């Protein structure tokens, strides 16, 4: 297994075509400090440029938390001017995960609160276990979800449900989180299931995976006619690819494809 560290608090592991973006600040329950935000953004930039990373799984080394959100101890020391200067750095961490070109899976064990839940929401699929506790409690400390939560949560569960969760700042445990659609899969072990799911995804065409994600992301929220145009453009980008030729040949020859990734 290949491993690369980004700063002190983020590790990227690669096994086959699955990359694991590991949040590794266990003493602070992965609270996102300025340094950690920079590392997440840098790791995402590297992953986005890696053609062999077909799927990325976001995990944690902390036994009690996926991520508890922004480092409020650090924030408490900021002047107003320092908070303004830090904002682009914080945003880059969340948009880095959101804009990863390959499918992404979050493995949520324990607390995923505030920015921690927003990192999960930035992924395409959220796998959780019974220990999971998710929520966007920002209004309880005088701010709002600022890592994409006000936009991603309504897209996932609808406007009214998102409003209830954001305005009450309540925490939701695993079983209810699955019932409400806050997470997608409830597993005995979140990381194991997330990596297995990623492996099943990674068996497919990397060109197809990225194009399908692009079409779904760009088409979301458009009217049907416009969305179908987005889909058509994505289809045209893969229709004459090496992956398409290999996929058709492998199907007809009754063998597993060997994707060229182009």
Secondary structure, DSSP 8 states (H G I E B T S, - for coil): -EEEEETTTEEEEEETTEEEEEE--GGGTT-B-HHHHHHHHHHHHHHHT-TT--EEEEEES-SSEEE--B-HHHHHT--HHHHHHHHHHHHHHHHHHHT-SSEEEEEE-SEEETHHHHHHHTSSEEEEETT-EEE--GGGGT----SSHHHHHHHHH-HHHHHHHHHHT--EEHHHHHHHTSSSEEESSHHHHHHHHHHHHHTS-HHHHHHHHHHHHHHTTS-HHHHHHHHHHHHHHHHTSHHHHHHHHHHHTTS-------
